[in-house]
Amino acid sequence: MLEPFLLRALLFGLGLAIVAAPLGCFVVWRRMAYYGEAIAQAALIGVALALALSFDVTAGVLIVTLAVSGLLLLLGRQQAVPFDSLLGLIAHAALAVGVIAASLASGRQPDLLGFLFGDILAISNADLWWLLVGGAVAMAALTAIWRPLLSLSVHADIAAAEGTGTDGVRLVFVAVLALVVAIAIKIVGALLTIAFLIMPAAAARPLARTPEQMAIIAGVYGMLAVAAGLFLSVAWDTPAGPSIVLVLAALFTLSIVPSVLRR
Amino acid sequence: MQGREGLDWPLQPPASLLLRDRAGRDHAVPHGDGPHGEGPHDDAAHAPDRAVSPPAPAAAALIGARGLTLTRRGRPILTGVDIDIAPGEIVTVIGPNGAGKTMLVRALLGLERLDRGEVRRREPLVIGYAPQRFDIDHAIPLTVARFVSLGRPAAPRPKIEAVLADVGAAPLIDRQLSELSGGELQRVVLARALIRSPDLLVLDEPARAVDYAGEAELYTLIGRLRTERGFGVLLVSHDLHVVMAQSDRVICLNRHVCCSGVPHSVAQHPEYARLFGPQAADAFGVYQHKHDHSHDLTGAPCPADNRQSGVGSRQSGMVAAGATADARLPTADGG
């Protein structure tokens, strides 16, 4: 029978894969991979904050991911620096601050590695609650804005002109992304969270003919990768996050073979 | 790979919020560069006070603007532009490249920050918008049918079939959007705007990706649909001849309104000749007097009888002059 910690990790991972799938599709469609990367790396500051002040890590991370999202919205209005450069700058500045702060706060390096790359041992019952409640909120919000967000992603100006896509929709999406990133940090780590979001979606793209199909296929791939990755992790004592991402990378590679051969 | 982010992400400049109006409320847009103090108004409270600002656009207009002024990077893009589009009216904006035609459309739609002036809409107002550029996003899997009802509840298939048939794109219904050619995409984008049953159709260079004969056919189609459904049309083109035949009013734009009026009067206007050269007016004169016959699908002449074919005839005069003998009706799969 499964060890309790492994069962928790499996439940957590499978649940997260379901939530991450539709969200990851939008990250791919809206070209926000690098944006998500910046948010996720900044999450490390939240980890350090939570460790230093000894409160719930996910809550600490959520505060920071939301704050950085807000900061990026403001910075996005300036034209002096290209937005992707800005994202790279913030991602790495946040990573530097986060790593330094987390190592000062915890005093022990192994903790830090867990937060960078994920740690199945770290999944607690509290994390499962976070996933259950946060995941339900994320799914509900995403369902509510699905149609306008999709039309916004296909063509922002048409959506704006016809009144179907508003800034409110964007804000909800960014908040949902911050929430799911905060939850995902635990199992896949700050450095691999975005991979967990975009890789299932990217692997699902060649098979999908509708946006919803893509989200569903991504969910299946994500769950497969969680199960296989955790198995690898237990069998060879590899870190959880990289093991899951490795499986996803393999799935993606398989998925694009037909379209590469066709050319 | 990151290049697209600037397009719709992150949030658009705040002033664009002012015009965006999901519920279709009446909203004057305040201007000046200052921070957007005024958000969208309250629905219920707002309906009666339509004529708050003195130079209000005509009450009957679907959408109108007064003194529209846009400046970008210190350079004037539009200066004091007045425009109104009435229900059932086709207003065509023409002008040379860089005249600010697209910016005018975008300002009317609430996509651009105004420096001065005001835009007003009749309420409620359903807009169907076909922008100048539509770059297909290969990352998003979408069938044509799905795209046509994008942003609204999925339309019943017969309705989608009907609207695609209207624009000559019926065979495309189950294709992936990413497989379409430029001309096909243009028709599908038009179908998407039409299926909303718009009060106002806004078409920015709708014929950009179709050939000359296809262009004439496209404008004839727009004219016919306008007659059937009674929506107003705001059309932008740099092509003078074909477009004008369908227009009730032409606005000749070059950062300001050079001249405007019924097509014939605009063509005679010295400003028009100055902008486009005397030969433009000549060409226009030619087609004005070509409405005694039409061409059928094979290109053979036939008498003009009703409004549609009359309109078509004026165009086909130009088509015959400008295109090869083959003036067949282009279809989406044939073109």
Interface residues (C-beta under 8 A of the other chain):
Chain A: V28 W29 R30 R31 M32 Y34 Y35 L72 L73 G76 R77 P82 F83 D84 L87 R147 P148 L150 S151 L152 S153 V154 H155 A156 D157 I158 A159 A160 A161 E162 G163 T164 G165 T166 D167 R170 L171 R205 A208 R209 T210 P211 Q213 M214
Chain B: M1 Q2 R4 E5 G6 L7 D8 W9 P10 L11 Q12 P13 P14 S16 L17 R20 D21 R22 A23 G24 R106 L109 G110 L111 V126 I127 G128 Y129 P131 F134 D137 A139 I140 P141 L142 T143 R146 F147 L150 G151 R152 P153 Q176 R192 R196 V202
